[in-house]
Amino acid sequence: MAGGLEFDISVDDQLGPALARAVEAAIDLTPAMGDIAGELEKEAARSFEFERSPIGVPWKPSRRAIEEGGQTLSKSGDLLGSLEANWGKDFAEAGPETSGGAGRYAAIHQFGGTIRPRQAKALRVGKRFFASVKIPARPYLGWNDTLERYAIDTLIEHIARAFRAGGEASA
């Protein structure tokens, strides 16, 4: 070929096994999902530390935090302490444990809502009584751009490591 560019591509015996490792790593993402779930848990804990949602929206301070001092949603530490990561080959999640305890009241803080007494005529809050109590949403679980980038990078590295390594993939 006059004045042009000519090249040959040859594939050696390493490409097939490398592709097979990458496919296997993509089928079972457990190590990467464990890392992602851990980061989700850390981000939820940061929400408590900074009293803001994962996307940076400040929480409305609780009456108790205003009157007594301290942080919103942190009086006993039960809700923060109930956070746990969970993952498998195709999922990653973090949230409150669901076997009772803090998990019972986690949703009202995440989404907000109105609490009404089940059996009594009023709810006691401190020394005062109310027919109902409105709880503002104070999201502490969620997704943001930083978590998205972390998840993508972690998944890419998991598969790339399997492709390169010739051994087991890990994130």
N, C-alpha and C positions, 0 to 999 in steps of 0.2 A: 504494500500500500504506500504509494508515493506521498510524502509530506504529511502523513497521518500518524495516528497513535495506534500501536498494536500491542496487545498483551494477552497472556494466557492465564487462566485461573485453574489451579489444581487444588483438589480437596484431598487431604490425607485421611488416614484411618482414625484420626482423633475427632473429627467433626461429628460423626454418627453417635459415638458414646457421649460426647459433650451435649448434644441436643437431647439425647435420652435423659441425661441427668437434669437438664433444665426443665424438661417436661415433668419428670418425677417431682422435682422441687415445686413446680407450679400446681401439681395435684395435691400435695401435702404441704401447706404453708404454716404448719404448726409453730416452728421456731419464730418466724416473722410475726405471726399473729400474737404470740406471747409477748414480744417486744412492743407491739402496737397496743395491746391491752394494758401493759404496764404504763405506757405513756398516757393512755386515756385516764388511768387511775391517778397518775401524777397531776394531770391537768385539772381533774376534779378537786384534788387536794389544794391546788393553787387557788381555786375559786374560793375556798374557805379562808385561805390565808389573806387574800386580797379583797374579799367580800365583793366579788363581781362574777358575772357569768363567764363561760369560756370565750365568748366573743367580746368581753370587756365591758359589758353594761353593769354599772354599780348596782348592788342590791339596795333596796330601801332598808334603812336601819330598823331593827326590831325595837319595840317599845322597851323591852328589858335592857337591850344594849344601850339605849339612850339614857334610861333612868339609873341603871346600876353600873354602867360601864361594861367594857368587854366587847366581844365581837358578836355580830348577828349569826345565828345558827350554830354557835359554838359554846353555849353555856356548859353542857356536860361533855361535849366532844363525842357523843354517841353516834351522831350522823356521819361525821368525818371518819370516825373509827370503824364504821360499818362498811366503808368502801372496800370493794375487792375486785380484782381483775379476773376475767374468765376468758378462755380461748380454746380453739380447736383447729383442725386443719383448714377450715374455711371461714372462721369468724373470730372477731376480737370484740370484747365488751368490758365495761367497768361500770359499777354502780353499787348501791347498797345491798348488803346481804338480804335475802328474802325470807329467812326463816323466822321472822318476828323482830322484836327489838326495834331498832331505828328504821328498819324497812317498812314498818307499819305507817310511819308518818313521813316518809321520804317524798312521796308523790305530791303532797300538799305544799311542800316547800319548793319543789321543782316547778310545778305548774300553777300554784296558787289555788284559791278556792275559799269556800265558806264552810266553817265548822259549826254544826248545830248539836245541841245535846241529844243523845239517843234516848235516855230515860228520864233524866232530871228536867226541870223547867228552865234551868239556866246553866251556863258554863262559868266556872270560877277561874279567873285569871288574876293571880296575886290575891288582893283583898277585895276585888271587884267582881260583880256578876254580870253576865251578858246573855241575851237570848241567842246570839250568834257572834262569831268572830270571823272577820274576813282576813285571810292570810294572802299577802301579795306574792306573786311568783318570784322566787329567788333561784333561778336555774344554776345548778352547779355541775350538771352533766351536759355534755354537748360536743359539738364539732366546730372546729375553726380552721382557718387557713394553715396555721402552723401544724396542727394535727394531720391535716390532709397531706401536706408536704412530707411530714415524717413517715406517714403510712406508705406513700408512694415510694419514697427513697428506700424504706426498709424492704418492701416487696421486690423492688428492682435489685437491690443488693443480694437478697436471698437467692433469687434465680440466677443472677450473674455469678455469684460465688459457686453455685452448683455447676454452672456451665464451665467455669475456669478450673475448678479444683480437681475434678476427677474423684472426689470423695463425697461425703455427705454434705448437704447444704445446711447452713445455719445462718440465722439473721444476725 
